[in-house]
Amino acid sequence: MFLPPPGSKHGDLDAPAPPSVSLVDPPLADPDADRSPDDTAARAERDLLRHAAEQLAELFGVHRQLDKLLYESATQVGGVELASIFEPIPTERLHARPRPDAIDHDQAFLRSSPLSSTDTQAALGLLSILHGPHAEANTERFVAFAERERLFERLAEGQSFVFVGSHLEFQDVGFNLGYLTQAAHRAGFDRLDTRTTVMIGRLLGYLEVMGMNVIDDILRKAANVLKTFPVSGGEAVNEGDITDEDLNRRVRAFRRKQNARTREEFMHLMRSDHGHIVIEAGSGSRDAKDEHGTVVMEPFAAGTREDLYQATLAGASIYPVFGDYGDHEAPSVVAFGEEIRNLASAEHAHVVGEMIAAMGNRARAQAAIDHPDVARFQTPIRYGTPSVTPTS
């Protein structure tokens, strides 16, 4: 219904019509129309100087120094008992704009990025390429574990988990993710990437496998990625190489700030009412051999121990995982520890590492009987700190 305006009996049909309003926007004025050639040149010069200043800040700043240190570490990555599968990324990637997420140190949490299931399957295809006929047996171990523990059903109900693995080689965490994802697909859970996060050192962003960036092109196709700066072991930033005292101080401050962000993101996942899985290595270095030939597991750093303790306080469960992955020729050994629901303290988290070492020795001893020709199964493993007495 149309009502006449207030103060009118029926509206005044003879009243003059209101002025018309144009619905077409006037053309935008050219900001450079009234600018003299000198003004335009001055503006271009200022833009050039600003761009040069940004490049200098990048060159001598924290990001550039981290690139230098981490890329140098990437060139030295090698296998402990198997040949390394990694190569450093092309140096051109260090200067790419926009900066790749994998080596953007202002980002800590990267969401999974598959556009289709084909993307995820392509990443998972590396398992068969690298492990050949042994890949199916590895998958079956994860399938049996998930069924026994009702892992995916409990995840759907809101339970969160932390998978703490051994770190015999750099790739072990990625293999745990890949085979767990395969097991989820067989159980009918085809979007595990939305509920799974791998926590890894930032060095992995400077490495590639078969031309694919480890973080952006492989891990993010099957999970979220939470990047950290390990403070010990082979993946730690070697700040001792920084000769400039002020730059050294700024790099340390930046590392602490970013690790605090990582810890905050980790606890967001643990406290979520949606179940979540975090897969990590526990230590910031691939484990190495001592002078006696024994594999020494890098002890869990204080931050890792605190994370595990806080995760249990938030209700998450911890599963120790021993993943001793072979290659196309050599078989793998995978073992799972009992579920841990409580830790008495952060210091008590060392027990998780000791459990992994003990599981590894038992698994390798059995594998040595089945495969006496595989030398690495003859090598003992120990955790790198004195024993911590568990509490009930």
Order of alpha helices (4+ residues) and beta strands (2+ residues): alpha-alpha-beta-beta-alpha-alpha-alpha-beta-alpha-beta-beta-beta-beta-alpha-beta-beta-beta-alpha-beta-beta-alpha-beta
